[in-house]
Structure formats: C-alpha cells, structure tokens
C-alpha cells in the first residue's frame, strides 16, 4: 500500500473507556434478575457483543426460553441499569485521551464505532468529547453489529474513505474480527480477555505513547 493513512476508527468500551467493568455489573445483575448467577464463561462470551446477541447468550447460559416478551423485558431492564451506571464520569483506558488528541492534532478523520446503542453512547460521549470524532456508528444503527463488518463499513462510508486506508483500534475478539472483515488494519489492545492473533492484527499493551507514525506503520503492515 502506498496511500497514506486516511482515518482512525475507534472502538469505545474497553478501548477508549474502561466501561466494560460497568457493563459487567449490569449483565451480572441482569442474570440474577432473570434467576441465576452468570458464569465467567458466559461473561467472557458477551464482551464486544451487541445487546441482542448478549441477551441470547445470557438466556442460553441460564437455560431460559428466549421468548420475544422475555427478551424485550430483559433488554429494557439492562438498558435502564447500564444507563444508570454510565450517567456519571467513566474511567479512561490508559493513554486513550492522549492518543485521541494526537490523532486529532494530526488532522486525520476519526469515527467512534461501537456495538453499544445510541442512547448509551451519547452518555459516554459526554466523557470522551464529541469534538474528537467526525462521525459515530452505534450497534442499533446497522443491520448487523460486530463481528459483522457492517459498523466499520458504515463508518468508512460516512467518512468518505476506503476501509483499507483506515486503522481500527479494538480490544475484543468480536470487534477485531469486525474491523478486519471490513478491510481495516487492526490495532488490538486487549482489555478483559485475550484476542487470538490473526492476519491484519497488530498488538500493543496499551495506548500509552501511541503516535500517528505508529498508526501509519500498522496500516502499511496489514
């Protein structure tokens, strides 16, 4: 590839914000509300998933019938609880604020690409700062959430850039698979669970001291 890096596409939960820990509270409390404790195996399977997929996994883990009415009640309950949890300040992941600022200062296009629904994402943007992003794409705004490529393809289209000229920054297997399937180079910074190595993935321990030159190198290497 000879074309320069055109855009950086940021995941939110577990990548920019340490919000997976708040989701952990919400989904575990939902599991108890539905009638049973959540296993760690089930919890790990939820990381990076959109709410409809997460609910399917939770119901399956508890051996419950995922009837439309029970699923709808569970989604309402979870949305209300997570909204409560996200309404205050949300901790940043290490180095995330400086990395956002560096990318913005370099004049690169940016997008926030998350499986979280719009209403909750708006709360998180109060912490992140809307000025850091040209566009944002949420899980309830695409036909198929991560791990499908739809969220990243939508973000690239909204920015007017080719996915191949983008670096996506992710923390989960689900999100990383989505970005790679869309054609992006993927910088993986695992948070709650390991991410298996795959083509197009580059790994770092954190966003601390991440530079635009680093992102250019990651795109060229993909």
Buried (B, 14 or more C-beta within 10 A) or exposed (E): EEEEBBBBBBBBBBBBBBBBBBBBEBBBBBBEEBEBEBEEEBBBBBBBBBBBBBBEBBBEBBEBEEEEEBBEEBBEBBBEBBEEBBEEEBEBBBBBBBBBEBBBEBEBBBBBBBBBBEEBBBBBBEBBEEEBBBBBBBBBBBEEBBBBBBBBBBBBEBBEBBBBBBBBBBBBBBBBBBBBBBBBBBBBBBBBBEBEEEEBBBEBEBBEEBEBEBBBBBBEEB
